[in-house]
Amino acid sequence: MRKDQLVVWEGCIVGGPQNATGFEEQMQKMGFTVRYECEYKTLPSKGEPNTGGRNDLIFTIQDKDIPKFSLWRLKHGMRWWEDYLESGGKKITPKEVLDKYPHGWEKIEVGLS
């Protein structure tokens, strides 16, 4: 059974599902099989003016690519979904995104073909 992983790329703009194929192809050229999931605008942080509105990207990385992707992603500001949520991301992520992608990769039904 595969265990594909969700990744958050903060501040990344793909431009919506209509541009997903181009993003996936670029990642394939770098040796990673990914699937675009969604993009969303972050919510303002409580008590912090001029926050929110950042475009974040969520995508799935195929489990076979996780070992080589793990270090590569750090150079590009990408984080595992769970790490993002645990370090404050829950507070700035819209509810509909949190509902669609619950905390804990074992609870999420995703898979790349």
VOKENU-854846 format. One record per residue (C-alpha): residue number from 1; residue in three letters; x, y, z. Coordinates in nm, 3 decimals. Layout:
BEGIN
k,r,c1,c2,c3
NUM,Ala,X,Y,Z
...
This chain:
BEGIN
k,r,c1,c2,c3
1,Met,0.000,0.000,0.000
2,Arg,0.137,0.337,-0.101
3,Lys,0.169,0.625,0.145
4,Asp,0.184,0.935,-0.071
5,Gln,0.254,1.253,0.125
6,Leu,0.100,1.600,0.121
7,Val,0.336,1.895,0.084
8,Val,0.277,2.268,0.136
9,Trp,0.471,2.523,-0.063
10,Glu,0.413,2.857,0.105
11,Gly,0.388,3.156,-0.123
12,Cys,0.378,2.947,-0.441
13,Ile,0.139,3.042,-0.720
14,Val,0.062,2.782,-0.985
15,Gly,-0.248,2.963,-1.103
16,Gly,-0.516,2.706,-1.032
17,Pro,-0.603,2.360,-1.161
18,Gln,-0.585,2.481,-1.521
19,Asn,-0.207,2.514,-1.477
20,Ala,-0.159,2.195,-1.273
21,Thr,-0.023,1.991,-1.563
22,Gly,0.261,2.238,-1.620
23,Phe,0.355,2.226,-1.251
24,Glu,0.343,1.846,-1.246
25,Glu,0.558,1.826,-1.560
26,Gln,0.820,2.062,-1.414
27,Met,0.841,1.851,-1.100
28,Gln,0.867,1.537,-1.315
29,Lys,1.169,1.689,-1.492
30,Met,1.331,1.719,-1.149
31,Gly,1.260,1.352,-1.082
32,Phe,0.946,1.376,-0.867
33,Thr,0.601,1.236,-0.935
34,Val,0.352,1.483,-0.790
35,Arg,-0.014,1.572,-0.818
36,Tyr,-0.150,1.922,-0.774
37,Glu,-0.416,1.929,-0.502
38,Cys,-0.516,2.291,-0.444
39,Glu,-0.411,2.648,-0.375
40,Tyr,-0.559,2.876,-0.111
41,Lys,-0.516,3.218,0.043
42,Thr,-0.404,3.222,0.406
43,Leu,-0.618,3.387,0.673
44,Pro,-0.495,3.685,0.878
45,Ser,-0.310,3.600,1.201
46,Lys,-0.495,3.714,1.513
47,Gly,-0.356,4.036,1.649
48,Glu,-0.114,4.080,1.360
49,Pro,-0.211,4.351,1.113
50,Asn,-0.130,4.319,0.744
51,Thr,-0.121,3.938,0.749
52,Gly,-0.311,3.684,0.544
53,Gly,-0.366,3.664,0.173
54,Arg,-0.054,3.461,0.095
55,Asn,-0.105,3.200,-0.179
56,Asp,-0.009,2.852,-0.062
57,Leu,0.004,2.537,-0.275
58,Ile,-0.075,2.183,-0.162
59,Phe,0.044,1.891,-0.370
60,Thr,0.100,1.519,-0.326
61,Ile,0.440,1.355,-0.367
62,Gln,0.445,0.987,-0.456
63,Asp,0.583,0.768,-0.179
64,Lys,0.864,0.625,-0.395
65,Asp,1.005,0.978,-0.433
66,Ile,0.988,1.083,-0.068
67,Pro,1.347,0.984,0.023
68,Lys,1.510,1.193,-0.250
69,Phe,1.252,1.472,-0.212
70,Ser,1.296,1.508,0.166
71,Leu,1.616,1.713,0.153
72,Trp,1.549,1.878,-0.182
73,Arg,1.223,2.031,-0.054
74,Leu,1.403,2.213,0.229
75,Lys,1.605,2.418,-0.018
76,His,1.281,2.533,-0.179
77,Gly,1.074,2.620,0.129
78,Met,0.839,2.322,0.111
79,Arg,0.700,2.156,0.421
80,Trp,0.515,1.837,0.502
81,Trp,0.146,1.909,0.564
82,Glu,0.159,1.785,0.924
83,Asp,0.466,1.998,1.005
84,Tyr,0.299,2.303,0.855
85,Leu,-0.018,2.250,1.061
86,Glu,0.170,2.188,1.386
87,Ser,0.380,2.503,1.349
88,Gly,0.089,2.744,1.326
89,Gly,-0.057,2.662,0.988
90,Lys,-0.390,2.550,1.137
91,Lys,-0.461,2.906,1.246
92,Ile,-0.417,3.058,0.900
93,Thr,-0.559,2.783,0.678
94,Pro,-0.924,2.813,0.570
95,Lys,-1.162,2.560,0.727
96,Glu,-1.260,2.405,0.393
97,Val,-0.893,2.319,0.326
98,Leu,-0.849,2.175,0.677
99,Asp,-1.165,1.967,0.631
100,Lys,-1.050,1.833,0.294
101,Tyr,-0.697,1.752,0.416
102,Pro,-0.719,1.646,0.781
103,His,-0.411,1.630,1.002
104,Gly,-0.236,1.296,0.968
105,Trp,-0.136,1.147,0.635
106,Glu,-0.293,0.812,0.721
107,Lys,-0.639,0.978,0.725
108,Ile,-0.612,1.131,0.379
109,Glu,-0.733,0.948,0.071
110,Val,-0.488,1.056,-0.197
111,Gly,-0.303,0.861,-0.456
112,Leu,-0.115,0.919,-0.774
113,Ser,-0.167,0.693,-1.068
